[in-house]
Amino acid sequence: MSACRLRSWGNYPDFPQTPFACHWRSELPDQLASLRAESGSTLPYGMGRSYGDSCLAASDHVLHMRPLDRFISADWSAGILSAEAGVTLEEILAVAIPRGWFLPVTPGTKYVTLGGVIANDVHGKNHHRKGTFGRHVRRFGLLRSDVGRLTCSAVEQPEFFAATIGGLGLTGVIEWAEIQLMRIGASRIRSLTQRFNTLDEFFALSSELDARHEFCVSWIDCSATGSTIGRGIYTAGDFSDEGPLATESPQKRSIPLTPPIPLFNRLSLKVFNEAYWRRAPAARTSADVGYDGFFYPLDAIRHWNRIYGPKGFQQYQCVIPEPEARAGVHALLETIAKSGAGSFLAVLKRCGDIASPGLLSFPLPGTTLALDFPQSAQLEANLFPRLDAIVREAGGRLYPAKDAHMSGEDFRRSYPEWRRIEALRDPALLSRFWQRVTQ
Ligand SMILES: Cc1cc2nc3c(=O)[nH]c(=O)nc-3n(C[C@H](O)[C@H](O)[C@H](O)COP(=O)(O)OP(=O)(O)OC[C@H]3O[C@@H](n4cnc5c(N)ncnc54)[C@H](O)[C@@H]3O)c2cc1C
């Protein structure tokens, strides 16, 4: 046991976790059994980059998987890599890029573990082309407290395979995983940027350009009101065909400590968003950029989550299915702008229709909106109920990996497969999220 306590990325809700570090796969069965005996239940924990309470154990005692960080095997002619579950995406990129391979799907941070990205079945800027991370998982080793070790794939233990991808760490401990990487010719990105003035312009740009590019995402000015609602900056990109295959380690800055109050307010948010939008070129512009800044801009500022102060923050990420997407996103942005809350980082992205093998995967064909809010009692009293009603009405759903407030009713309605996960849940594993939304 370590003296330091772990939290989730949003620092909310505040349930510090006591970590039990896993260093050797051979020790895991005993560790799992003893944690169950001593604490009732536990939960695997990777880098804690989930925002809310899905990575917090109901017992507040977690199995810290990060020290399980060894590579097991690699076939560099086929891009097939096998590694322990605590290996991070950063560590995978360090060995894969020089050999001409990249992650098939990556979230907006590389400081996440292989086990964590499978358990949340993460999506990236290429969901419309590659679906979620789970589609690129060939096999994994799952340790259960009741039946021991299983090897799971689409054909071996297929039920556990489907339940564990996006299974929120509840169906067993992923000990290792074998994944299929994506071939790249060079590590730099040819990117395209274009500012848009309205939500209709976003949908037009996305319809024109998403199909032509591997990676697409938009920043949205969440403080814009009236006719400017939905304005933002569209970015697309593709790996270059020629150039170096080189890992990048840009210089990092750090927020050294948590300030007593959040570092921004309603006025600075509006001023920043206005200036950021105006800085982007109005005409379509191309550039050759490094992959690190393109995929992981926030990783350049260590501990950026501290800017929200000691109360932390919540991310609101929802997906609105296609036919309702425009009206639903407009209603959400209007409500957020009126509230004066919101963040510098509001992200809009259209998801494709490639189905995940996982039962609880978040994306749906439609549009996803994600933004951060400094924690305040007002969120759950006023703003979130109004946003939730819009999402519910449009047949959408919220992302458990980012959630700290969704009602059990909304979760069970929008993830009808939750009962199958509950039936396959390892009796030794329980999260605060699962307890909140299912019990
Ligand atoms: C800046 C930033 C950008 C992000 N961008 C995106 C994005 O674009 N798309 C997206 O989908 N997500 C995104 N996320 C969320 C993040 O990718 C996911 O929450 C990811 O799963 C976190 O991985 P982790 O290793 O930190 O896992 P944790 O947060 O520690 O845990 C996540 C879940 O995995 C389970 N788990 C961890 N290890 C294991 C294991 N070995 N076996 C079984 N279960 C395990 C945990 O129990 C928990 O349920 C972002 C997060 C941040 C901070």
PDBQT file of the ligand as one rigid body, heavy atoms in Angstrom, charges set to zero:
ROOT
HETATM    1  C1  LIG A 501      -6.825  15.530 -21.653  1.00  0.00    +0.000 C 
HETATM    2  C2  LIG A 501      -7.726  14.315 -21.839  1.00  0.00    +0.000 A 
HETATM    3  C3  LIG A 501      -8.211  14.048 -23.091  1.00  0.00    +0.000 A 
HETATM    4  C4  LIG A 501      -9.035  12.930 -23.291  1.00  0.00    +0.000 A 
HETATM    5  N1  LIG A 501      -9.510  12.693 -24.536  1.00  0.00    +0.000 NA
HETATM    6  C5  LIG A 501     -10.319  11.633 -24.752  1.00  0.00    +0.000 A 
HETATM    7  C6  LIG A 501     -10.794  11.347 -26.047  1.00  0.00    +0.000 A 
HETATM    8  O1  LIG A 501     -10.491  12.051 -27.012  1.00  0.00    +0.000 OA
HETATM    9  N2  LIG A 501     -11.583  10.248 -26.207  1.00  0.00    +0.000 N 
HETATM   10  C7  LIG A 501     -11.901   9.431 -25.166  1.00  0.00    +0.000 A 
HETATM   11  O2  LIG A 501     -12.607   8.438 -25.379  1.00  0.00    +0.000 OA
HETATM   12  N3  LIG A 501     -11.445   9.669 -23.911  1.00  0.00    +0.000 NA
HETATM   13  C8  LIG A 501     -10.663  10.748 -23.702  1.00  0.00    +0.000 A 
HETATM   14  N4  LIG A 501     -10.174  10.996 -22.444  1.00  0.00    +0.000 N 
HETATM   15  C9  LIG A 501     -10.498  10.073 -21.364  1.00  0.00    +0.000 C 
HETATM   16  C10 LIG A 501      -9.399   8.996 -21.211  1.00  0.00    +0.000 C 
HETATM   17  O3  LIG A 501      -8.886   8.631 -22.460  1.00  0.00    +0.000 OA
HETATM   18  C11 LIG A 501     -10.025   7.743 -20.629  1.00  0.00    +0.000 C 
HETATM   19  O4  LIG A 501     -10.673   8.009 -19.444  1.00  0.00    +0.000 OA
HETATM   20  C12 LIG A 501      -8.991   6.626 -20.391  1.00  0.00    +0.000 C 
HETATM   21  O5  LIG A 501      -9.692   5.422 -20.289  1.00  0.00    +0.000 OA
HETATM   22  C13 LIG A 501      -8.175   6.843 -19.137  1.00  0.00    +0.000 C 
HETATM   23  O6  LIG A 501      -7.199   5.823 -19.038  1.00  0.00    +0.000 OA
HETATM   24  P1  LIG A 501      -6.439   5.585 -17.663  1.00  0.00    +0.000 P 
HETATM   25  O7  LIG A 501      -5.305   4.649 -17.915  1.00  0.00    +0.000 OA
HETATM   26  O8  LIG A 501      -6.115   6.880 -17.028  1.00  0.00    +0.000 OA
HETATM   27  O9  LIG A 501      -7.546   4.803 -16.860  1.00  0.00    +0.000 OA
HETATM   28  P2  LIG A 501      -8.304   5.191 -15.506  1.00  0.00    +0.000 P 
HETATM   29  O10 LIG A 501      -8.960   6.514 -15.686  1.00  0.00    +0.000 OA
HETATM   30  O11 LIG A 501      -7.408   5.003 -14.360  1.00  0.00    +0.000 OA
HETATM   31  O12 LIG A 501      -9.403   4.051 -15.527  1.00  0.00    +0.000 OA
HETATM   32  C14 LIG A 501     -10.364   4.035 -16.550  1.00  0.00    +0.000 C 
HETATM   33  C15 LIG A 501     -11.210   2.791 -16.448  1.00  0.00    +0.000 C 
HETATM   34  O13 LIG A 501     -10.393   1.699 -16.811  1.00  0.00    +0.000 OA
HETATM   35  C16 LIG A 501     -10.431   0.705 -15.822  1.00  0.00    +0.000 C 
HETATM   36  N5  LIG A 501      -9.126   0.061 -15.871  1.00  0.00    +0.000 N 
HETATM   37  C17 LIG A 501      -7.904   0.646 -15.792  1.00  0.00    +0.000 A 
HETATM   38  N6  LIG A 501      -6.952  -0.293 -15.925  1.00  0.00    +0.000 NA
HETATM   39  C18 LIG A 501      -7.583  -1.487 -16.069  1.00  0.00    +0.000 A 
HETATM   40  C19 LIG A 501      -7.157  -2.818 -16.216  1.00  0.00    +0.000 A 
HETATM   41  N7  LIG A 501      -5.872  -3.143 -16.263  1.00  0.00    +0.000 N 
HETATM   42  N8  LIG A 501      -8.089  -3.790 -16.301  1.00  0.00    +0.000 NA
HETATM   43  C20 LIG A 501      -9.412  -3.497 -16.290  1.00  0.00    +0.000 A 
HETATM   44  N9  LIG A 501      -9.874  -2.245 -16.160  1.00  0.00    +0.000 NA
HETATM   45  C21 LIG A 501      -8.967  -1.256 -16.054  1.00  0.00    +0.000 A 
HETATM   46  C22 LIG A 501     -10.732   1.446 -14.542  1.00  0.00    +0.000 C 
HETATM   47  O14 LIG A 501     -11.336   0.604 -13.586  1.00  0.00    +0.000 OA
HETATM   48  C23 LIG A 501     -11.693   2.510 -15.027  1.00  0.00    +0.000 C 
HETATM   49  O15 LIG A 501     -12.984   2.010 -15.111  1.00  0.00    +0.000 OA
HETATM   50  C24 LIG A 501      -9.351  12.083 -22.208  1.00  0.00    +0.000 A 
HETATM   51  C25 LIG A 501      -8.835  12.359 -20.931  1.00  0.00    +0.000 A 
HETATM   52  C26 LIG A 501      -8.027  13.472 -20.748  1.00  0.00    +0.000 A 
HETATM   53  C27 LIG A 501      -7.499  13.757 -19.369  1.00  0.00    +0.000 C 
ENDROOT
TORSDOF 0
